[in-house]
Amino acid sequence: MMRPRVGVVGAGRVGSVLAARLRHVGLDVVAVSARSDASRLRAATALPGVPVLEPTEVARAGDLLVLSVPDDELVRVVEELVAVGAITTGQVVVHTSGRHGLGALEAAARVGARVVALHPAMTFTGAPSDRLADDARLDCVFGVTAGPDEVALADELVGLLGGTVLHVAEQDRATYHAALAHGANHLVTLVAQSASLLRSIDATGGAVDPAAVLRPLLEAALDNALRLGDAALTGPVARGDVTTVRAHTDALAAAPADTRESYLALARATARRVEADGRVDHDTSRQVQQVLREAEWDALAESAARV
């Protein structure tokens, strides 16, 4: 791939980081678009000197166009840019959506653009810590979907970004993205719920620091899960400790509804997995799940009573 001029539509959490990396490795980032005040601030901070223009102007300026817009807006943005002639034959058009594959770029492909789906399997918060040092690499996997003629181009782009390629078939994009969202997004919800529960307890010696309690436990659990899979499961459900599970559900009766619902759903899933691998027999698993069902019924009855 020649060193193209790069335009980025959507200088948000992902777009600004990718643009900064491409700029660092020598590509000419000629323009970005930024709709919100936060995105304009990111563009000014991560890409000093790069003009902030309208999406059509950005598209016309770049040989390589990176579309980093919300999933539900992607198809519309592509179609609008094609309709005004801002995407042309031979232009490389890349989107960063995890859910979408090449289908979202169909309008661009029809006018002869070279299209690639390229999604970083990484979380970006928009905080200053997301910004890359001059010698930093993204050091993550990129879920790539590309036609035969664009595979080498996509691999080179990921190499410039400092990542590793995972080729994902078009029909698997939603499953790929669901796996990442379930693991990463729901992990944040789970940890935040656990932290809130810890803050609610009355600990001798002052307030509880949830991060200090959870960090070593969660880091070990994550490492074990990635290395060992289901064999890393521990705790009362995995041991079949029915009375402890009941104590948990009783204690969580006064917890926020979303926390209680998460506990019950994940405990149910855990019970099925440890029964399937033979660590807990069917009778014990049935008792655990009965406790969970009773807690769910109690929550529903409580909710109905409030209505």
LINKA-V941828 format. One record per pair of residues at least 4 apart in sequence whose ideal C-beta (glycine too) atoms are under 7 Angstrom apart, sorted by sequence separation. I is the first residue (numbers start at 1). J is the second residue. D is the distance in Angstrom with one decimal. If there is no record, write none. Layout:
i,j,d
I,J,D
I,J,D
This chain:
i,j,d
11,15,4.9
12,16,6.6
14,18,6.2
15,19,6.0
16,20,6.3
17,21,6.6
18,22,6.3
19,23,6.2
20,24,6.4
21,25,6.7
23,27,6.2
35,39,5.9
36,40,7.0
37,41,6.4
38,42,6.5
39,43,6.3
40,44,6.4
41,45,6.2
42,46,5.6
43,47,5.2
44,48,6.7
53,57,3.9
55,59,6.2
56,60,6.4
57,61,6.3
58,62,6.5
69,73,4.9
73,77,5.5
74,78,6.4
75,79,6.2
76,80,6.2
77,81,6.4
78,82,6.3
79,83,6.1
80,84,6.8
87,91,5.8
100,104,3.8
105,109,5.8
106,110,6.4
109,113,6.1
126,130,6.5
132,136,3.9
146,150,4.0
150,154,5.7
151,155,6.3
152,156,6.4
153,157,6.5
154,158,6.5
155,159,6.4
156,160,6.5
157,161,6.5
168,172,5.3
172,176,5.5
173,177,6.3
174,178,6.1
175,179,6.5
176,180,6.9
177,181,6.0
178,182,5.9
179,183,6.3
180,184,5.8
181,185,4.7
182,186,5.4
183,187,6.1
185,189,7.0
186,190,6.1
187,191,6.2
188,192,6.2
189,193,6.3
190,194,6.4
191,195,6.2
192,196,6.5
193,197,6.7
194,198,6.6
195,199,6.5
196,200,6.7
209,213,6.7
210,214,5.6
211,215,5.5
214,218,5.1
215,219,6.0
216,220,6.3
217,221,6.2
218,222,6.1
219,223,6.4
220,224,6.1
221,225,6.1
222,226,6.4
223,227,6.3
224,228,5.4
225,229,6.9
228,232,4.2
234,238,5.6
235,239,6.9
241,245,6.4
242,246,6.4
243,247,6.5
244,248,6.6
245,249,6.6
246,250,6.3
247,251,6.3
248,252,6.1
255,259,4.5
257,261,6.0
258,262,6.3
259,263,6.5
260,264,6.4
261,265,6.2
262,266,6.0
263,267,5.9
264,268,6.4
265,269,6.6
266,270,6.2
267,271,6.3
268,272,6.7
269,273,6.5
270,274,6.3
271,275,6.3
272,276,6.2
273,277,6.6
280,284,5.0
281,285,6.9
282,286,6.1
283,287,6.7
284,288,6.5
285,289,6.3
286,290,6.3
287,291,6.8
288,292,6.6
289,293,6.3
290,294,6.4
291,295,6.6
292,296,6.5
293,297,6.3
294,298,6.3
295,299,6.5
296,300,6.4
297,301,6.2
298,302,6.3
299,303,6.3
300,304,6.3
301,305,6.3
302,306,6.8
303,307,6.9
10,15,4.4
11,16,4.7
22,27,4.4
34,39,3.7
53,58,5.2
69,74,5.6
81,86,4.4
82,87,5.0
95,100,6.4
108,113,4.0
125,130,6.1
146,151,5.1
158,163,4.7
168,173,5.9
203,208,4.9
208,213,6.6
233,238,4.3
236,241,3.8
255,260,5.1
274,279,4.5
275,280,5.2
280,285,5.0
23,29,4.5
34,40,4.4
59,65,5.4
81,87,4.9
87,93,6.1
109,115,5.0
124,130,5.0
274,280,4.6
8,15,4.9
22,29,6.2
43,50,6.7
67,74,6.5
97,104,6.7
108,115,5.5
158,165,4.9
201,208,6.2
225,232,4.6
252,259,6.7
275,282,6.3
11,19,6.7
69,77,5.3
146,154,4.3
168,176,4.9
224,232,3.7
236,244,3.9
237,245,6.1
252,260,4.7
34,43,4.8
43,52,5.5
95,104,6.2
199,208,6.1
236,245,5.2
19,29,5.1
67,77,6.3
95,105,6.3
105,115,3.9
144,154,4.8
155,165,5.4
198,208,4.9
275,285,4.0
8,19,4.6
32,43,5.2
67,78,6.9
199,210,6.1
221,232,6.9
252,263,5.7
40,52,6.1
93,105,5.8
198,210,4.3
6,19,6.9
19,32,6.2
102,115,5.6
144,158,6.5
271,285,5.2
32,47,6.2
93,108,4.6
102,117,5.9
195,210,3.6
198,213,5.8
248,263,6.9
6,22,5.5
101,117,4.9
122,138,6.5
142,158,4.7
100,117,6.2
271,288,4.8
29,47,6.2
32,50,5.7
34,52,5.1
120,138,6.2
122,140,4.1
271,289,5.4
31,50,6.6
33,52,6.7
121,140,5.5
195,214,6.5
31,51,5.2
32,52,5.8
33,53,6.1
93,113,4.6
97,117,6.9
120,140,5.5
121,141,4.5
194,214,6.1
6,27,5.1
8,29,6.7
11,32,4.3
29,50,5.3
33,54,6.3
74,95,5.9
87,108,4.9
98,119,4.2
121,142,6.9
142,163,4.6
144,165,5.2
268,289,6.2
6,28,6.5
11,33,6.7
31,53,4.7
33,55,4.6
55,77,6.7
59,81,4.8
65,87,6.9
89,111,6.2
90,112,6.3
91,113,4.7
92,114,4.8
93,115,5.2
94,116,4.7
95,117,5.8
96,118,6.2
97,119,6.2
120,142,5.5
121,143,6.1
141,163,6.4
144,166,6.7
245,267,6.7
3,26,6.3
4,27,6.6
5,28,5.0
6,29,4.7
7,30,6.0
10,33,6.5
11,34,4.3
74,97,5.6
88,111,6.5
89,112,3.2
96,119,5.6
119,142,6.4
138,161,5.2
139,162,5.9
140,163,5.4
141,164,5.1
142,165,5.9
143,166,5.3
144,167,5.5
145,168,5.3
191,214,6.6
3,27,5.9
6,30,6.5
7,31,5.1
8,32,4.4
9,33,4.9
23,47,6.7
87,111,6.1
89,113,6.9
90,114,7.0
94,118,5.1
96,120,6.8
118,142,5.6
119,143,4.4
138,162,4.7
139,163,7.0
142,166,6.8
144,168,6.6
268,292,5.5
5,30,4.7
33,58,4.9
56,81,6.4
82,107,4.4
137,162,2.8
138,163,5.0
141,166,4.9
143,168,4.7
145,170,5.7
267,292,5.6
16,42,4.2
20,46,4.5
31,57,6.5
32,58,6.3
55,81,6.6
60,86,5.0
65,91,6.2
67,93,6.8
71,97,5.1
74,100,5.8
78,104,6.6
82,108,6.0
87,113,5.4
118,144,5.4
12,39,5.1
16,43,6.0
20,47,6.1
31,58,4.5
59,86,3.7
65,92,6.9
67,94,6.9
78,105,5.8
117,144,6.7
191,218,6.6
11,39,4.9
19,47,5.7
56,84,5.6
59,87,5.8
63,91,6.3
64,92,4.6
65,93,4.9
66,94,5.1
67,95,4.3
68,96,4.6
71,99,5.0
79,107,4.7
116,144,6.9
117,145,4.0
145,173,6.4
264,292,5.2
17,46,7.0
63,92,6.6
65,94,7.0
71,100,6.4
75,104,5.2
78,107,5.1
82,111,5.7
12,42,6.9
16,46,4.5
31,61,4.6
56,86,4.6
64,94,6.9
66,96,6.8
74,104,4.9
78,108,5.5
116,146,4.7
237,267,5.2
11,42,5.7
16,47,6.6
30,61,4.8
31,62,6.9
264,295,6.0
11,43,4.0
30,62,6.1
238,270,6.4
264,296,5.6
143,176,5.4
237,270,4.5
116,150,5.3
237,271,5.3
115,150,7.0
114,150,5.4
118,154,6.1
238,274,4.9
116,153,6.7
233,270,6.3
237,274,6.8
116,154,4.7
114,153,6.8
118,157,6.4
260,299,6.1
118,158,6.9
233,273,6.9
240,280,4.3
233,274,6.1
238,279,6.4
242,284,6.9
249,291,6.2
102,145,5.7
120,163,6.6
230,273,5.4
245,288,5.5
249,292,6.9
101,145,4.3
240,284,3.9
98,143,6.2
102,147,6.9
242,287,4.8
246,291,4.9
253,298,6.9
9,55,4.7
242,288,5.7
245,291,5.2
249,295,3.7
19,66,7.0
230,277,5.6
18,66,6.3
240,288,6.5
9,58,5.4
242,291,6.2
8,58,6.8
9,59,6.7
18,68,6.8
7,58,4.1
15,66,6.5
237,288,6.0
7,59,6.0
15,68,3.2
7,61,5.0
14,68,4.9
7,62,2.7
5,61,6.5
6,62,5.5
9,65,6.9
12,68,6.2
5,62,5.3
10,67,6.6
5,63,5.0
6,64,4.8
7,65,5.1
8,66,4.6
9,67,5.1
10,68,3.9
197,255,6.5
4,63,3.6
9,68,6.9
10,69,4.3
121,180,5.7
4,64,4.1
6,66,6.6
8,68,6.4
9,69,6.2
92,153,6.7
123,184,5.6
197,259,6.7
94,157,7.0
196,259,6.9
193,259,4.3
103,170,6.8
9,77,6.6
102,170,5.9
101,170,4.1
193,262,6.0
101,173,4.3
190,262,6.4
100,173,6.3
99,173,6.1
99,174,5.8
18,96,6.9
98,176,6.7
99,177,4.6
98,177,3.6
14,96,5.3
98,180,6.1
42,126,6.9
46,131,5.6
4,92,6.7
38,126,6.8
14,120,6.7
17,124,5.9
24,132,6.9
14,124,5.3
24,134,6.2
13,124,4.0
20,131,6.6
21,132,5.6
13,125,6.8
20,132,5.7
13,126,4.5
17,130,5.5
17,131,6.9
17,132,6.5
13,130,6.8
21,138,6.3
25,160,4.9
22,160,6.4
21,161,5.2
21,162,6.8
18,161,6.5
1,153,5.4
1,156,5.1
